[in-house]
Amino acid sequence: MKKSLSLVLTAILTIGLAGCGAKKDASAVNANATTNNDKKVIKVGATPVPHKEILEVVKPLLEKKGYQLEIKEFTDYVQPNISVNDGELDANFFQHVPYLENMNKEKGLKLDYTVKVHLEPMGVYSKKITSLNDLKDGATIAVPNDPTNEARALRVLEKAGLIKVKDGDLVTPLDITENTKNLKFKELEAAQLPRTLEDVEAAVINTNYALEAKLNPSKDALAIESKDSPFANILAVRKEDKDKPYIKALSEALTSPEVKKFIEEKYNGSIVPAF
């Protein structure tokens, strides 16, 4: 009888210990899940101006919250999205919503955005003329070759009265319906546009690349995009990461009063806060 009782108590004790072990294991799993859901080092891809400059302002703001920001510099508009999608980066900061949506469609990416940070009005620049009225018949204008920015550039030229274009979001030179000066268009990667100013009569350049080339949009642009443009630059992330603590912390820092003040004072109207 005693022997049977002893065996029963041993079995109960064993089950109890196993249960405690299971609880500890479950706690460990939960702890790891929490750790994996947050991270203390945030890797962000950005083009140099103004995106990297703005992220430098964000660094100390994140440090106060216990995060370290690592910035990887890019000079193209394709690789930053690929790197985020593949998990090499946590986020990127260089593009507007239409460009991101088009990249998702073309490359099969699963990216989204959290906040709109600033607008970079696209401008028309030239080293050969001082007014668009001076453009000669058959002159060549360089434009970005990616779909969204090319359409955006053509709309700037349309608003300046140089051409008329069909309705639509992703228009190209083939959609021009009126071109009284018989303008020709040279389609190039956005980063190359400032270097073409010696070879073409004019170029429509994204503000970040204009600033890198020491061009001041508010002073040097012969025509400039309206400030009510929908092309605000965003923080892009993987869809599954949007609500993670480190992404929320980064988004809050990018739309902080400190960043707004920096944009307004540093760029003096050539770049406009979008928050």
N, C-alpha and C positions, 0 to 999 in steps of 0.2 A: 504493500500500500504506500509506504514511504517512498519506495523506489519509483512508483508510478507518479506520485505527486511531484517528486523531484524532476522527473522527465517533463511533466507538464509545465512546471515553472521555468525550466530551462528553455522550452520551446517558446513560451510567452516572452521571456527576456530576449531571446534571439530575434523574434519578430519585431519587438519594440526597438531594438538597436538598429535593425534593418530599416525600420520606418524613420528613425532619426537620421540615418545615413541618407535616405532618400530625400528627406527635407533639406539636409545640408546640400546635397547635390542640386536640388531644385533651386536653392538659394544662390548657389554658385552660378547656375545657368542664368538666373535672372540678373545677377550682378554683371555677368559678362555681356548680357543683352543690353543692359544700360550703358556699359562701357562702349560697346560697338555702336550704339545709337548716337553717341557723342564722341568727339575727339578734340584734343587740345591743340593740335597743329592743323591749320586749315591751308590747303594749297590752292591758290587761285591763279589762273592764267589771265594776262592782260596785255594790251598793246601799250607802248610807252607813254604817249601823251594823248589825252590827259589821264587815262585810266590808271596807269601805274602811279602817277603822281597823287591821284585821289586815294588810292589804296595805301599809300605811305602815311596819309593823314589818319587812316582807319587803324593802322597798326597799334598805336598806343591806346586807342579806345578799346580794342579787343584784349589787350594785355591786362587792362583793369578788370576784365571779366574772366581772366584765366586762360585766354587763348593766344596762340602764337600764329601769326600770319606769314606764310611763305608766298612770295610773288614770283611767278615764272613769266618772263617777258616773251611775247610773240610779235612778229612783224607781218603776219598774214591773217586772213579771216577764216581759214578752214581748220587748221590743226587745233586751235583752242577748243572747238566743239568736239572734235574727235577724241581729244585727251580727256575731256570731262565724261563723255559717254563711255569711254573705256575704263574709267576709274583711276586714271593717272592723276587727275586733278579733281578737286571737290567742287569747283565752280570756275566760271570765267566772267570777265567784265570787259566787253569791247563792242557789243552789237546791239541792234534794235530788234523789236519783236518780229517785224516782217522777215528780216534776214534769218532769224532763228527758226521761224516756221518753215521757211523755204528749205533750210538745211535739214531739218527733221524729215521733210518729205523726200528730198533728193538722196540723202545718205542713210535713211532709215534709222535716225537717231531718236532717243527717247529723252529729250531735254525739255525743260520748262523754265520759267523765270519767277523770281520772288518780288523784286522791287524795280521801279524805274528810277534812275538816278539823275541823269542829265540829258540835255539835248545839245547836239553839235550841229548847228545849221550848216548845210552843204553850200559851198560857194563856187563862183566862176572866177578863175584867176588867169592872168596873162602877163607875159614879159614883153609883148610886142604891141599891145594896144592899151589905151587908158580908158576906153569906153566901148561897150558892145556895139555902139552905133558905127564904130570904125572897122568892124569885121567886113572883110572884102568878100565878094562873090566866090564861092567854092572853098572858103576857109575851112580848116580842119580843127575840130574840137575833140579833145580826149575825154572819155567818160569811163567810169568803173565798168568792169565786165561781169560782175556778179548781178543776178537778175534784179534784186530789190534796189540796190544802189544805182544801177543803170536807169531804172524806171524813175527813181527819185531825181537823178540828174536831169533827165529829159523834162521832168515837170518844172525844174528850176529854170531851164532854158525856155520852156513854154511860157512861164509866168513873166519872163523877161521880154517876151514878144518876139523871140527869134524863130520859133516853130509852133506848129499845132500838132497834137498827138491824140490818137484814139482814146476813148475811155478804157479804163482797166488798171489793174494793180501792177502787173508785170509787163509793161510796155517796153519795146525795143525800137531802134531806129527804123525797123521795118513798119512800125505802126505810126510813123510820122505822116500826117495828112497834108500839111502845108509847110513848105521850106523855101521861102522866097529868095533866100541868099544861096540856095544850093549848098548848104553846109554839109561837110563830110564828117563822119564820126569814127574815131579811133578807139576801140574798146581794149582796155588794159586792166591789169590788176590794180586795185585801189592804191596800194603802197607805191606803185611806180609812177603815178600821175604827176607828182611834183617835179620829177626828173624830166618829164616830157615838155616842160614849158619852153625849152630852148628850140624844140622841134615843131610845135603846133602853135596855132594862133591863140588858143585858149584851152583850159582844162577845167572840168568840174570836179572838185576835190573834197573829200571828207575832211572835216575840221581837224581831226586828230593828226592826219598826215600833213595838212596845211601848217599846223602849229610846229610839227617836227621840222618842216622846211623853212621855219622862221617867217611864215606868212601870217599876217594878222587878219582874221576874217572881217572884223569891223572896219578895218582901214584899207585892206588890199583887195577885197573881193569886189568884182565889177557888178555882181548880182549875188544875192544870198537868199537862202531858204527862209520862209516865214517861221517865226518863233512858235506858231501854233501847230507846227508839224507834228504828226503822230510818231515820228521816229526817235523816241527817247531811248537812250542806252540803258541796258538792264543787267541785272545779275542773273546769269544762267546757271542752272544746276540740273542734276538728274531728277526726274520726276519723283522717285522714291525717297529723295533726300530733302524735299522742300520743307518738311516740318521738323527736321532734326534740330536739336538745340544749337549746334555750331553754325548751321546755316541761318537760323533765326538771329543769332548774335551778329553774324556778318551783315545780314540785311538791315538790322537796326542801326549798326554803326555807319553803314553807307548812306543812310537817310537821316543822319543825326544833324543837329544844329551846327556842330563843328564842321562837318563836310559842306553843308550849305554855305556857310560863311567863307570857307576856303575857295569854293567854286566862284562865288561872286567877286571876291577880292583878287584872286589869282588871274582869272581869265577876262575880267572886265567886260562882260556881256558877249564875248565870242562863244562862250559855253554857258548854258542856262540850267539852273537846278530844275528837276522835274518833280520835285516833292515839296 
